[in-house]
Amino acid sequence: MNDKDRPMPPLIAFAGVLGGMAVVRWAYRTALRVNRELEEARLARLAEAARSSEIPTLRRDPTTGAYRPG
């Protein structure tokens, strides 16, 4: 009997299916983690921009020529 004619043993096929499911689960969880980290970074950048708009800009005083907040 040739090896070509023999079907794959069920245990090996089952192990392959379990391994494939583990890889898919790992990839899914990694994608969720990366997206969560990217969302946190985006929100932090937006919060930083909001805080920078609270900082008063300097304007030149026409009489003295000095720059003052305002």
Secondary structure as UniProt FT lines:
FT   TURN            3..5
FT   HELIX           10..54
FT   STRAND          58..60
FT   TURN            62..64
FT   STRAND          67..69
//
